[in-house]
Amino acid sequence: MSKISQILLQTSLIVLSLNTSSAVGEVIMFDHPPSAEELGEILFSNKMPRTKIKTRSINFSEKRAIFDQPKEQQMEEADSVGLPIEFSFNSAGILDQSRPFLDEVGEMLILDKFSQEKLLIESHTDASGPQQYNYYLSKRRAVAVKNYLLKTYQISANRLSIAAQGENAPLPGRNPFAAVNRRVQFYRAP
């Protein structure tokens, strides 16, 4: 591949990642496992599913950090839930301390009132390491979360989809290398 082709490919990937991350709305981050009911109310109460990523135009919107707002206001404005799912170093092995978070997600998906809802599982890394590797790692981790929910809660595979962001969408106002960026976000899926 010529140097010009490589530059064009890298530029296209950067534009695509900018477009992808600009579509992200408000996220509410939890440092403790929220209840299944609370998760369902945030994700599914009269909220529109996340739209598909546009690839023909870039749509920039201002991202706001809602972390310093009261929890009730954060819950109203959030279109996704971010959970600090931890994995073994450099792998997709889910650590035991993350299982209570994922168990609440699974419990939410089997509650009667949310039993028909679909969920997008979006994995993120911090900016440590090469960009391509971080994307690959976040994809493996999103698959691991999906597989955990499928196996543990017998959720239909067509209700869960995945997306990998790698390091492309750090939390607004946070250092891209900060540990808080290593997270899994959950969205209502169409």
TIRO-2110 file (N, C-alpha, C; in Angstrom, 1 decimal):
// TIRO-2110
0.9, -1.2, 0.0, N, 1, A
0.0, 0.0, 0.0, CA, 1, A
0.9, 1.2, 0.0, C, 1, A
0.6, 2.2, -0.9, N, 2, A
1.4, 3.4, -1.0, CA, 2, A
1.2, 4.3, 0.3, C, 2, A
2.1, 5.2, 0.5, N, 3, A
2.1, 6.1, 1.6, CA, 3, A
0.8, 6.9, 1.6, C, 3, A
0.5, 7.4, 0.4, N, 4, A
-0.8, 8.2, 0.2, CA, 4, A
-2.0, 7.4, 0.6, C, 4, A
-2.0, 6.2, 0.1, N, 5, A
-3.2, 5.3, 0.4, CA, 5, A
-3.3, 5.1, 1.9, C, 5, A
-2.1, 4.9, 2.6, N, 6, A
-2.2, 4.7, 4.0, CA, 6, A
-2.7, 5.9, 4.8, C, 6, A
-2.3, 7.1, 4.3, N, 7, A
-2.7, 8.4, 4.9, CA, 7, A
-4.2, 8.5, 4.7, C, 7, A
-4.7, 8.2, 3.5, N, 8, A
-6.1, 8.4, 3.2, CA, 8, A
-6.9, 7.4, 4.1, C, 8, A
-6.4, 6.2, 4.2, N, 9, A
-7.1, 5.2, 5.1, CA, 9, A
-7.1, 5.6, 6.5, C, 9, A
-6.0, 6.1, 7.0, N, 10, A
-6.0, 6.6, 8.4, CA, 10, A
-6.9, 7.8, 8.6, C, 10, A
-7.0, 8.7, 7.6, N, 11, A
-7.8, 9.9, 7.7, CA, 11, A
-9.3, 9.4, 7.7, C, 11, A
-9.6, 8.4, 6.9, N, 12, A
-11.0, 7.9, 6.8, CA, 12, A
-11.4, 7.3, 8.2, C, 12, A
-10.5, 6.5, 8.8, N, 13, A
-10.7, 5.9, 10.1, CA, 13, A
-10.9, 7.0, 11.1, C, 13, A
-10.2, 8.0, 11.1, N, 14, A
-10.3, 9.1, 12.1, CA, 14, A
-11.6, 9.8, 11.9, C, 14, A
-12.0, 10.1, 10.7, N, 15, A
-13.3, 10.7, 10.4, CA, 15, A
-14.5, 9.8, 10.9, C, 15, A
-14.4, 8.5, 10.6, N, 16, A
-15.4, 7.6, 11.0, CA, 16, A
-15.5, 7.5, 12.5, C, 16, A
-14.3, 7.5, 13.2, N, 17, A
-14.4, 7.5, 14.6, CA, 17, A
-14.9, 8.8, 15.2, C, 17, A
-14.6, 9.9, 14.6, N, 18, A
-15.2, 11.2, 15.1, CA, 18, A
-16.7, 11.1, 14.9, C, 18, A
-17.2, 10.6, 13.8, N, 19, A
-18.6, 10.6, 13.5, CA, 19, A
-19.3, 9.6, 14.5, C, 19, A
-18.6, 8.5, 14.8, N, 20, A
-19.2, 7.5, 15.7, CA, 20, A
-19.3, 8.1, 17.1, C, 20, A
-18.2, 8.7, 17.6, N, 21, A
-18.2, 9.2, 18.9, CA, 21, A
-19.0, 10.5, 19.1, C, 21, A
-19.2, 11.2, 18.0, N, 22, A
-20.1, 12.4, 18.1, CA, 22, A
-21.6, 12.0, 18.3, C, 22, A
-21.9, 10.8, 17.9, N, 23, A
-23.3, 10.4, 18.1, CA, 23, A
-23.6, 10.0, 19.5, C, 23, A
-22.6, 9.8, 20.3, N, 24, A
-22.9, 9.4, 21.7, CA, 24, A
-23.5, 10.6, 22.5, C, 24, A
-24.6, 10.3, 23.2, N, 25, A
-25.3, 11.3, 24.0, CA, 25, A
-24.7, 11.3, 25.4, C, 25, A
-25.6, 11.5, 26.3, N, 26, A
-25.2, 11.6, 27.7, CA, 26, A
-25.2, 10.2, 28.3, C, 26, A
-24.2, 10.0, 29.1, N, 27, A
-24.0, 8.7, 29.8, CA, 27, A
-24.0, 8.9, 31.3, C, 27, A
-24.7, 8.0, 32.0, N, 28, A
-24.7, 8.1, 33.4, CA, 28, A
-23.7, 6.9, 33.9, C, 28, A
-22.7, 7.2, 34.6, N, 29, A
-21.7, 6.3, 35.1, CA, 29, A
-22.1, 5.8, 36.5, C, 29, A
-21.9, 4.6, 36.7, N, 30, A
-22.2, 4.0, 38.0, CA, 30, A
-20.9, 3.4, 38.6, C, 30, A
-20.6, 3.6, 39.9, N, 31, A
-19.5, 3.0, 40.5, CA, 31, A
-19.9, 1.8, 41.4, C, 31, A
-21.2, 1.6, 41.5, N, 32, A
-21.8, 0.5, 42.2, CA, 32, A
-22.9, -0.1, 41.3, C, 32, A
-23.2, -1.4, 41.5, N, 33, A
-24.3, -2.0, 40.6, CA, 33, A
-25.6, -1.3, 40.9, C, 33, A
-26.2, -0.7, 39.8, N, 34, A
-27.6, -0.2, 40.0, CA, 34, A
-28.5, -1.4, 39.9, C, 34, A
-29.7, -1.2, 40.4, N, 35, A
-30.7, -2.3, 40.4, CA, 35, A
-31.2, -2.5, 38.9, C, 35, A
-31.7, -3.7, 38.7, N, 36, A
-32.2, -4.0, 37.4, CA, 36, A
-33.3, -3.1, 37.0, C, 36, A
-34.2, -2.8, 37.9, N, 37, A
-35.3, -1.8, 37.7, CA, 37, A
-34.8, -0.4, 37.3, C, 37, A
-33.8, 0.0, 38.0, N, 38, A
-33.2, 1.3, 37.8, CA, 38, A
-32.6, 1.4, 36.4, C, 38, A
-31.8, 0.3, 36.0, N, 39, A
-31.2, 0.3, 34.7, CA, 39, A
-32.3, 0.3, 33.6, C, 39, A
-33.4, -0.4, 33.8, N, 40, A
-34.4, -0.5, 32.8, CA, 40, A
-35.1, 0.9, 32.6, C, 40, A
-35.3, 1.6, 33.7, N, 41, A
-36.0, 2.9, 33.7, CA, 41, A
-35.1, 3.9, 32.9, C, 41, A
-33.8, 3.8, 33.2, N, 42, A
-32.9, 4.8, 32.5, CA, 42, A
-32.9, 4.5, 31.0, C, 42, A
-32.7, 3.2, 30.6, N, 43, A
-32.5, 2.8, 29.2, CA, 43, A
-33.8, 2.8, 28.4, C, 43, A
-34.9, 2.4, 29.0, N, 44, A
-36.1, 2.1, 28.2, CA, 44, A
-37.3, 3.0, 28.4, C, 44, A
-37.3, 3.9, 29.4, N, 45, A
-38.5, 4.7, 29.7, CA, 45, A
-38.6, 5.9, 28.7, C, 45, A
-39.5, 5.7, 27.7, N, 46, A
-39.8, 6.7, 26.7, CA, 46, A
-38.6, 7.3, 26.0, C, 46, A
-37.6, 6.5, 25.8, N, 47, A
-36.4, 7.0, 25.1, CA, 47, A
-36.3, 6.3, 23.8, C, 47, A
-35.8, 7.1, 22.8, N, 48, A
-35.7, 6.5, 21.5, CA, 48, A
-34.4, 5.6, 21.4, C, 48, A
-34.5, 4.6, 20.6, N, 49, A
-33.3, 3.7, 20.5, CA, 49, A
-32.1, 4.6, 19.8, C, 49, A
-30.9, 4.2, 20.1, N, 50, A
-29.8, 4.8, 19.5, CA, 50, A
-29.9, 4.6, 18.0, C, 50, A
-29.7, 5.7, 17.2, N, 51, A
-29.7, 5.5, 15.8, CA, 51, A
-28.5, 4.9, 15.2, C, 51, A
-28.6, 4.4, 14.0, N, 52, A
-27.4, 3.8, 13.4, CA, 52, A
-26.4, 4.9, 13.0, C, 52, A
-25.2, 4.5, 12.9, N, 53, A
-24.1, 5.4, 12.7, CA, 53, A
-24.2, 5.9, 11.2, C, 53, A
-24.1, 7.2, 11.0, N, 54, A
-24.1, 7.8, 9.7, CA, 54, A
-22.7, 7.7, 9.1, C, 54, A
-22.6, 7.3, 7.8, N, 55, A
-21.2, 7.2, 7.3, CA, 55, A
-21.1, 8.2, 6.1, C, 55, A
-22.1, 8.9, 5.7, N, 56, A
-22.0, 9.9, 4.6, CA, 56, A
-21.8, 11.3, 5.0, C, 56, A
-22.0, 11.6, 6.2, N, 57, A
-21.8, 13.0, 6.7, CA, 57, A
-21.4, 12.9, 8.2, C, 57, A
-20.8, 14.0, 8.6, N, 58, A
-20.3, 14.1, 9.9, CA, 58, A
-21.3, 15.0, 10.6, C, 58, A
-21.8, 14.5, 11.8, N, 59, A
-22.8, 15.3, 12.5, CA, 59, A
-22.2, 15.5, 13.9, C, 59, A
-21.6, 16.7, 14.1, N, 60, A
-21.0, 17.0, 15.4, CA, 60, A
-22.1, 17.6, 16.3, C, 60, A
-22.1, 17.1, 17.5, N, 61, A
-22.9, 17.7, 18.6, CA, 61, A
-22.1, 17.9, 19.8, C, 61, A
-22.4, 18.9, 20.6, N, 62, A
-21.6, 19.1, 21.8, CA, 62, A
-21.9, 18.1, 22.8, C, 62, A
-20.8, 17.4, 23.3, N, 63, A
-21.0, 16.5, 24.4, CA, 63, A
-20.9, 17.2, 25.7, C, 63, A
-21.8, 16.8, 26.6, N, 64, A
-21.7, 17.5, 27.9, CA, 64, A
-21.4, 16.5, 28.9, C, 64, A
-20.7, 16.9, 29.9, N, 65, A
-20.4, 16.0, 31.0, CA, 65, A
-21.6, 16.2, 32.0, C, 65, A
-22.2, 15.2, 32.4, N, 66, A
-23.4, 15.3, 33.3, CA, 66, A
-23.0, 14.7, 34.7, C, 66, A
-21.8, 14.4, 34.9, N, 67, A
-21.3, 13.7, 36.1, CA, 67, A
-21.6, 14.6, 37.4, C, 67, A
-21.5, 15.9, 37.3, N, 68, A
-21.6, 16.7, 38.5, CA, 68, A
-23.0, 17.1, 38.7, C, 68, A
-24.0, 16.7, 37.9, N, 69, A
-25.4, 17.0, 38.2, CA, 69, A
-26.0, 16.1, 39.2, C, 69, A
-27.1, 16.5, 39.8, N, 70, A
-27.8, 15.5, 40.7, CA, 70, A
-28.1, 14.2, 40.0, C, 70, A
-28.1, 13.1, 40.7, N, 71, A
-28.3, 11.8, 40.1, CA, 71, A
-29.7, 11.7, 39.4, C, 71, A
-30.7, 12.4, 40.0, N, 72, A
-32.0, 12.3, 39.3, CA, 72, A
-32.0, 13.0, 37.9, C, 72, A
-31.3, 14.1, 37.9, N, 73, A
-31.2, 14.8, 36.6, CA, 73, A
-30.3, 14.0, 35.6, C, 73, A
-29.3, 13.4, 36.1, N, 74, A
-28.5, 12.6, 35.2, CA, 74, A
-29.3, 11.4, 34.6, C, 74, A
-30.2, 10.8, 35.5, N, 75, A
-31.0, 9.7, 35.0, CA, 75, A
-32.0, 10.2, 33.9, C, 75, A
-32.5, 11.4, 34.0, N, 76, A
-33.4, 11.9, 33.0, CA, 76, A
-32.7, 12.2, 31.7, C, 76, A
-31.5, 12.7, 31.8, N, 77, A
-30.8, 13.1, 30.5, CA, 77, A
-30.0, 12.0, 29.9, C, 77, A
-29.7, 10.9, 30.6, N, 78, A
-28.9, 9.9, 30.1, CA, 78, A
-29.6, 9.0, 29.0, C, 78, A
-28.8, 8.7, 27.9, N, 79, A
-29.4, 7.8, 27.0, CA, 79, A
-28.6, 6.5, 27.0, C, 79, A
-27.6, 6.4, 27.9, N, 80, A
-26.9, 5.2, 28.1, CA, 80, A
-26.4, 5.1, 29.5, C, 80, A
-26.1, 3.8, 29.9, N, 81, A
-25.6, 3.5, 31.2, CA, 81, A
-24.1, 3.0, 31.0, C, 81, A
-23.2, 3.6, 31.7, N, 82, A
-21.8, 3.2, 31.7, CA, 82, A
-21.5, 2.4, 33.0, C, 82, A
-20.9, 1.2, 32.8, N, 83, A
-20.6, 0.4, 34.0, CA, 83, A
-19.1, 0.1, 33.9, C, 83, A
-18.4, 0.2, 35.1, N, 84, A
-17.0, -0.1, 35.1, CA, 84, A
-16.7, -1.6, 35.1, C, 84, A
-17.0, -2.2, 34.0, N, 85, A
-16.8, -3.7, 33.9, CA, 85, A
-15.2, -3.9, 33.7, C, 85, A
-14.7, -4.7, 34.6, N, 86, A
-13.2, -4.9, 34.6, CA, 86, A
-12.9, -6.2, 34.0, C, 86, A
-11.8, -6.3, 33.3, N, 87, A
-11.3, -7.5, 32.6, CA, 87, A
-9.9, -7.7, 33.0, C, 87, A
-9.5, -9.0, 32.9, N, 88, A
-8.1, -9.3, 33.1, CA, 88, A
-7.2, -8.5, 32.2, C, 88, A
-6.0, -8.2, 32.6, N, 89, A
-5.1, -7.3, 31.9, CA, 89, A
-4.9, -7.9, 30.4, C, 89, A
-5.2, -7.0, 29.5, N, 90, A
-4.9, -7.4, 28.1, CA, 90, A
-5.7, -8.6, 27.6, C, 90, A
-6.9, -8.7, 28.1, N, 91, A
-7.8, -9.9, 27.7, CA, 91, A
-9.2, -9.5, 27.8, C, 91, A
-10.1, -10.4, 27.4, N, 92, A
-11.5, -10.3, 27.5, CA, 92, A
-12.1, -11.1, 28.7, C, 92, A
-11.3, -11.5, 29.6, N, 93, A
-11.7, -12.3, 30.7, CA, 93, A
-12.4, -11.4, 31.7, C, 93, A
-13.7, -11.5, 32.0, N, 94, A
-14.4, -10.7, 32.9, CA, 94, A
-14.0, -11.0, 34.4, C, 94, A
-13.6, -10.0, 35.1, N, 95, A
-13.2, -10.2, 36.5, CA, 95, A
-14.4, -10.4, 37.4, C, 95, A
-14.3, -11.2, 38.5, N, 96, A
-15.4, -11.5, 39.4, CA, 96, A
-16.1, -10.3, 39.9, C, 96, A
-15.3, -9.2, 40.2, N, 97, A
-15.9, -8.0, 40.8, CA, 97, A
-16.9, -7.3, 39.8, C, 97, A
-16.8, -7.6, 38.6, N, 98, A
-17.7, -7.0, 37.6, CA, 98, A
-19.0, -7.8, 37.4, C, 98, A
-19.1, -9.0, 37.9, N, 99, A
-20.2, -9.8, 37.7, CA, 99, A
-21.5, -9.2, 38.3, C, 99, A
-21.5, -8.6, 39.5, N, 100, A
-22.7, -8.0, 40.0, CA, 100, A
-23.3, -6.9, 39.1, C, 100, A
-22.4, -6.2, 38.4, N, 101, A
-22.9, -5.2, 37.4, CA, 101, A
-23.6, -5.9, 36.3, C, 101, A
-23.0, -6.9, 35.7, N, 102, A
-23.6, -7.6, 34.6, CA, 102, A
-24.8, -8.4, 35.0, C, 102, A
-24.8, -8.9, 36.2, N, 103, A
-26.0, -9.6, 36.7, CA, 103, A
-27.2, -8.7, 36.8, C, 103, A
-27.0, -7.5, 37.2, N, 104, A
-28.2, -6.5, 37.2, CA, 104, A
-28.7, -6.3, 35.7, C, 104, A
-27.7, -6.2, 34.8, N, 105, A
-28.1, -6.0, 33.4, CA, 105, A
-28.9, -7.2, 32.9, C, 105, A
-28.4, -8.4, 33.2, N, 106, A
-29.2, -9.6, 32.9, CA, 106, A
-30.5, -9.7, 33.5, C, 106, A
-30.6, -9.4, 34.8, N, 107, A
-31.9, -9.4, 35.5, CA, 107, A
-32.8, -8.4, 34.9, C, 107, A
-32.3, -7.2, 34.5, N, 108, A
-33.2, -6.2, 33.8, CA, 108, A
-33.8, -6.8, 32.6, C, 108, A
-33.0, -7.5, 31.8, N, 109, A
-33.4, -8.0, 30.5, CA, 109, A
-34.5, -9.1, 30.6, C, 109, A
-34.5, -9.8, 31.8, N, 110, A
-35.5, -10.8, 32.0, CA, 110, A
-36.8, -10.3, 32.8, C, 110, A
-36.8, -9.1, 33.2, N, 111, A
-38.0, -8.6, 33.9, CA, 111, A
-39.1, -8.5, 32.8, C, 111, A
-40.3, -8.8, 33.2, N, 112, A
-41.4, -8.8, 32.3, CA, 112, A
-41.5, -7.5, 31.5, C, 112, A
-41.4, -6.4, 32.1, N, 113, A
-41.6, -5.1, 31.4, CA, 113, A
-40.5, -4.8, 30.4, C, 113, A
-39.4, -5.4, 30.5, N, 114, A
-38.3, -5.2, 29.6, CA, 114, A
-37.9, -6.4, 28.8, C, 114, A
-38.7, -7.4, 28.8, N, 115, A
-38.4, -8.7, 28.2, CA, 115, A
-38.4, -8.7, 26.7, C, 115, A
-38.9, -7.6, 26.1, N, 116, A
-38.9, -7.5, 24.6, CA, 116, A
-37.9, -6.5, 24.1, C, 116, A
-37.2, -5.8, 25.0, N, 117, A
-36.3, -4.7, 24.7, CA, 117, A
-35.0, -5.3, 24.2, C, 117, A
-34.3, -4.5, 23.3, N, 118, A
-33.0, -4.9, 22.8, CA, 118, A
-32.0, -4.0, 23.3, C, 118, A
-30.8, -4.5, 23.4, N, 119, A
-29.7, -3.7, 24.1, CA, 119, A
-28.4, -3.7, 23.2, C, 119, A
-27.8, -2.6, 23.1, N, 120, A
-26.5, -2.4, 22.4, CA, 120, A
-25.5, -2.4, 23.5, C, 120, A
-24.5, -3.3, 23.4, N, 121, A
-23.4, -3.3, 24.3, CA, 121, A
-22.2, -2.7, 23.6, C, 121, A
-21.7, -1.6, 24.2, N, 122, A
-20.6, -0.9, 23.6, CA, 122, A
-19.4, -0.8, 24.5, C, 122, A
-18.3, -1.4, 24.1, N, 123, A
-17.1, -1.5, 24.9, CA, 123, A
-16.1, -0.4, 24.6, C, 123, A
-15.4, 0.2, 25.6, N, 124, A
-14.4, 1.2, 25.4, CA, 124, A
-13.1, 0.9, 26.2, C, 124, A
-12.0, 1.4, 25.7, N, 125, A
-10.8, 1.3, 26.4, CA, 125, A
-10.3, 2.7, 26.7, C, 125, A
-9.2, 2.8, 27.4, N, 126, A
-8.5, 4.1, 27.6, CA, 126, A
-7.6, 4.2, 26.4, C, 126, A
-6.8, 5.3, 26.4, N, 127, A
-5.9, 5.6, 25.2, CA, 127, A
-4.5, 5.0, 25.3, C, 127, A
-4.3, 4.1, 26.3, N, 128, A
-3.0, 3.4, 26.4, CA, 128, A
-2.9, 2.4, 25.4, C, 128, A
-1.8, 2.3, 24.7, N, 129, A
-1.6, 1.3, 23.6, CA, 129, A
-2.0, 1.8, 22.3, C, 129, A
-1.7, 1.0, 21.3, N, 130, A
-2.0, 1.4, 19.9, CA, 130, A
-3.5, 1.4, 19.6, C, 130, A
-4.0, 2.3, 18.8, N, 131, A
-5.4, 2.5, 18.5, CA, 131, A
-6.0, 1.3, 17.9, C, 131, A
-5.4, 0.7, 17.0, N, 132, A
-6.0, -0.5, 16.3, CA, 132, A
-6.1, -1.7, 17.4, C, 132, A
-5.1, -1.8, 18.2, N, 133, A
-5.2, -2.9, 19.2, CA, 133, A
-6.3, -2.6, 20.2, C, 133, A
-6.5, -1.4, 20.6, N, 134, A
-7.5, -1.0, 21.6, CA, 134, A
-8.9, -1.3, 21.0, C, 134, A
-9.1, -1.0, 19.7, N, 135, A
-10.3, -1.3, 19.0, CA, 135, A
-10.6, -2.9, 19.1, C, 135, A
-9.6, -3.6, 18.7, N, 136, A
-9.7, -5.1, 18.7, CA, 136, A
-10.0, -5.6, 20.1, C, 136, A
-9.3, -5.1, 21.1, N, 137, A
-9.6, -5.5, 22.5, CA, 137, A
-11.0, -5.1, 23.0, C, 137, A
-11.4, -3.9, 22.6, N, 138, A
-12.8, -3.5, 23.0, CA, 138, A
-13.8, -4.4, 22.3, C, 138, A
-13.6, -4.8, 21.1, N, 139, A
-14.5, -5.7, 20.4, CA, 139, A
-14.6, -7.1, 21.1, C, 139, A
-13.4, -7.6, 21.5, N, 140, A
-13.4, -8.9, 22.2, CA, 140, A
-14.1, -8.8, 23.5, C, 140, A
-14.0, -7.6, 24.2, N, 141, A
-14.6, -7.5, 25.5, CA, 141, A
-16.1, -7.3, 25.3, C, 141, A
-16.6, -6.6, 24.3, N, 142, A
-18.0, -6.5, 24.1, CA, 142, A
-18.6, -7.9, 23.8, C, 142, A
-17.9, -8.7, 23.0, N, 143, A
-18.4, -10.1, 22.8, CA, 143, A
-18.4, -10.9, 24.1, C, 143, A
-17.4, -10.7, 24.9, N, 144, A
-17.4, -11.4, 26.2, CA, 144, A
-18.6, -11.1, 27.1, C, 144, A
-19.0, -9.8, 27.1, N, 145, A
-20.1, -9.3, 27.9, CA, 145, A
-21.4, -9.9, 27.3, C, 145, A
-21.5, -9.9, 26.0, N, 146, A
-22.7, -10.5, 25.3, CA, 146, A
-22.8, -11.9, 25.6, C, 146, A
-21.7, -12.7, 25.5, N, 147, A
-21.7, -14.1, 25.8, CA, 147, A
-22.1, -14.4, 27.2, C, 147, A
-21.6, -13.6, 28.1, N, 148, A
-21.9, -13.8, 29.6, CA, 148, A
-23.5, -13.6, 29.8, C, 148, A
-24.0, -12.6, 29.2, N, 149, A
-25.5, -12.4, 29.3, CA, 149, A
-26.3, -13.5, 28.6, C, 149, A
-25.8, -14.0, 27.5, N, 150, A
-26.5, -15.0, 26.7, CA, 150, A
-26.5, -16.3, 27.5, C, 150, A
-25.3, -16.7, 28.1, N, 151, A
-25.1, -17.9, 28.8, CA, 151, A
-25.8, -17.9, 30.1, C, 151, A
-25.6, -16.8, 30.9, N, 152, A
-26.1, -16.8, 32.3, CA, 152, A
-27.6, -16.6, 32.3, C, 152, A
-28.2, -15.8, 31.4, N, 153, A
-29.6, -15.4, 31.5, CA, 153, A
-30.4, -15.9, 30.4, C, 153, A
-29.9, -16.8, 29.5, N, 154, A
-30.6, -17.3, 28.4, CA, 154, A
-31.4, -16.3, 27.6, C, 154, A
-30.8, -15.2, 27.3, N, 155, A
-31.4, -14.1, 26.6, CA, 155, A
-31.2, -14.4, 25.1, C, 155, A
-32.2, -14.2, 24.3, N, 156, A
-32.1, -14.4, 22.9, CA, 156, A
-31.0, -13.6, 22.2, C, 156, A
-30.2, -14.2, 21.4, N, 157, A
-29.1, -13.5, 20.8, CA, 157, A
-29.5, -12.3, 20.0, C, 157, A
-30.7, -12.3, 19.4, N, 158, A
-31.2, -11.2, 18.6, CA, 158, A
-31.5, -10.0, 19.4, C, 158, A
-31.5, -10.1, 20.7, N, 159, A
-31.8, -8.9, 21.6, CA, 159, A
-30.5, -8.2, 22.0, C, 159, A
-29.4, -8.8, 21.7, N, 160, A
-28.1, -8.1, 22.1, CA, 160, A
-27.3, -7.9, 20.8, C, 160, A
-26.8, -6.7, 20.7, N, 161, A
-25.8, -6.4, 19.6, CA, 161, A
-24.6, -5.7, 20.3, C, 161, A
-23.5, -5.7, 19.6, N, 162, A
-22.3, -5.1, 20.1, CA, 162, A
-21.7, -4.0, 19.3, C, 162, A
-20.9, -3.2, 19.9, N, 163, A
-20.1, -2.2, 19.2, CA, 163, A
-18.8, -2.0, 20.0, C, 163, A
-17.8, -1.7, 19.2, N, 164, A
-16.5, -1.5, 19.8, CA, 164, A
-16.0, -0.1, 19.5, C, 164, A
-15.6, 0.6, 20.5, N, 165, A
-15.1, 2.0, 20.3, CA, 165, A
-13.6, 2.1, 20.5, C, 165, A
-13.0, 1.2, 21.2, N, 166, A
-11.6, 1.3, 21.5, CA, 166, A
-11.4, 2.5, 22.3, C, 166, A
-10.5, 3.3, 21.9, N, 167, A
-10.1, 4.6, 22.7, CA, 167, A
-10.8, 5.8, 22.0, C, 167, A
-11.7, 5.6, 21.0, N, 168, A
-12.2, 6.7, 20.2, CA, 168, A
-13.2, 7.6, 20.9, C, 168, A
-13.8, 7.2, 22.0, N, 169, A
-14.8, 8.0, 22.7, CA, 169, A
-14.6, 8.1, 24.2, C, 169, A
-13.6, 8.8, 24.6, N, 170, A
-13.4, 9.0, 26.0, CA, 170, A
-14.5, 9.8, 26.6, C, 170, A
-14.7, 9.7, 27.9, N, 171, A
-15.8, 10.4, 28.5, CA, 171, A
-15.4, 11.9, 28.5, C, 171, A
-16.5, 12.7, 28.2, N, 172, A
-16.2, 14.2, 28.1, CA, 172, A
-15.6, 14.8, 29.4, C, 172, A
-14.6, 15.6, 29.2, N, 173, A
-13.9, 16.2, 30.3, CA, 173, A
-13.0, 15.4, 31.1, C, 173, A
-12.7, 14.2, 30.6, N, 174, A
-11.8, 13.3, 31.3, CA, 174, A
-10.6, 13.0, 30.5, C, 174, A
-9.5, 12.8, 31.1, N, 175, A
-8.2, 12.4, 30.5, CA, 175, A
-8.4, 11.1, 29.7, C, 175, A
-8.1, 11.1, 28.4, N, 176, A
-8.2, 9.9, 27.6, CA, 176, A
-7.5, 8.6, 28.2, C, 176, A
-6.5, 8.9, 29.0, N, 177, A
-5.8, 7.8, 29.6, CA, 177, A
-6.3, 7.3, 30.9, C, 177, A
-7.3, 8.0, 31.4, N, 178, A
-7.9, 7.7, 32.8, CA, 178, A
-8.6, 6.4, 32.8, C, 178, A
-8.5, 5.7, 33.9, N, 179, A
-9.1, 4.3, 34.0, CA, 179, A
-10.7, 4.4, 33.8, C, 179, A
-11.3, 5.5, 34.1, N, 180, A
-12.8, 5.6, 34.0, CA, 180, A
-13.2, 5.4, 32.5, C, 180, A
-12.3, 5.6, 31.6, N, 181, A
-12.6, 5.4, 30.2, CA, 181, A
-12.7, 3.9, 29.8, C, 181, A
-12.2, 3.0, 30.6, N, 182, A
-12.3, 1.6, 30.4, CA, 182, A
-13.7, 1.2, 31.0, C, 182, A
-14.6, 1.1, 30.1, N, 183, A
-16.0, 0.9, 30.5, CA, 183, A
-16.8, 0.2, 29.5, C, 183, A
-18.0, -0.3, 29.9, N, 184, A
-19.0, -0.8, 28.9, CA, 184, A
-20.2, 0.0, 29.1, C, 184, A
-20.7, 0.5, 27.9, N, 185, A
-21.9, 1.3, 27.9, CA, 185, A
-23.0, 0.5, 27.3, C, 185, A
-24.2, 0.7, 27.8, N, 186, A
-25.4, 0.0, 27.4, CA, 186, A
-26.4, 1.0, 26.9, C, 186, A
-27.0, 0.7, 25.7, N, 187, A
-28.0, 1.6, 25.0, CA, 187, A
-29.2, 0.8, 24.7, C, 187, A
-30.3, 1.4, 24.6, N, 188, A
-31.5, 0.8, 24.0, CA, 188, A
-31.2, 0.7, 22.5, C, 188, A
-31.4, -0.5, 21.9, N, 189, A
-31.1, -0.8, 20.5, CA, 189, A
-32.4, -0.8, 19.8, C, 189, A
-32.4, -0.4, 18.5, N, 190, A
-33.6, -0.5, 17.7, CA, 190, A
-34.1, -1.9, 17.4, C, 190, A
END
